[in-house]
């Protein structure tokens, strides 16, 4: 049954979700088609639209954003005073004195802002509907804070800025992925037209480098700053300017990492018997720079930190593509940008074991964090039992598999195309935060028919209570039925 209701505010939106749930209708089937309807006299023809925090967007066949995702928009976890994401944000902001901060930019952006303005090629996998939440062909939930780069450069308010925000991506279901997460983007630019008399850009930048606090951690940085094939200097940029800006970028971000990881190390376990297994190891802090690629920076790098025995990627960064600055009307400027995931950093700062916890409203979680006083590691309140269930199915024989290769923005997908993220989305929509992990455990091609079969294992586990057998059975049954209804698979 179609739910055709005019959405006036988020409240009515929430009511609709409650309504769908209370009617025991599968949320997914309604959430993808929640639509509003202007009367014929108003428009002459039926229009479908969705209202997000008072702003109305018309939807089309690109719409793939479930209501469960839209409701997350109002949470603004990174702005909640004592929330671990807000505390993490402030810790990082404190390392960038004088930078402007933008922490409440609206999450609905244009495809132009999120991709085109940043030089994403037309067939970039990030644009596909399997990876990105669309409201319509031209409108998405931002997939990264870089969506605001061009506008922030155009506004030209300060030499440095930081943007923290919720970002949205269709992705795996496991303890470190959630379809809504938070990023911080930072940038620092210099104005070639406003240099002190007699001073070059490189000299000016090196003087700024000298003002960044020094550290004594070990840094591996084996590659040259630029490399003709792997990490090229941009046309119109001089090697010495980029050398200086790269040094400013790297020292600034090393300073952030030192601040975060020394805080994490000194974080005391709360008195009620801390989880010492998660305690930071004692080896000296080590970081390394690795070459990277982003469509909107060149050269580009990732910063990795050696943490508890593994190299952990913490951020991406690089020298801003000059075309972005030029198109933003500030062609005199040059500079760097970085982006990092706040959850990942907060998880290691506090030893938080599951990304779903950030969304918890359980006081046993929230009461453990305070913006005042020294940082204390999170103490899991309890681990409730896991419940594993498998589902096996045959794909429709005409299905194309659009996994990591993904389908492009313009590719025609049939209703039977299969992408793993669709399975993930169905699991999330049916189970909400009661699903911890969904993974492929078996794949099989029938030797005669060539049909493909998959087996996915779902781990049902609440962070807050023990699930009953009836509950997990019912969740699993709904998950199975939705796979059939949404993906046209045949259960085995
Ligand atoms: N937006 C990039 C991401 O989400 C991170 C990034 C930001 C990289 C700015 C370079 C410069 O992965």
Boltz pocket constraint, residues with backbone or C-beta under 6 A from the ligand:
constraints:
  - pocket:
      binder: B
      contacts: [[A, 143], [A, 144], [A, 145], [A, 146], [A, 185], [A, 186], [A, 294], [A, 297], [A, 316], [A, 317], [A, 318], [A, 337], [A, 338], [A, 339], [A, 340]]
      max_distance: 6.0
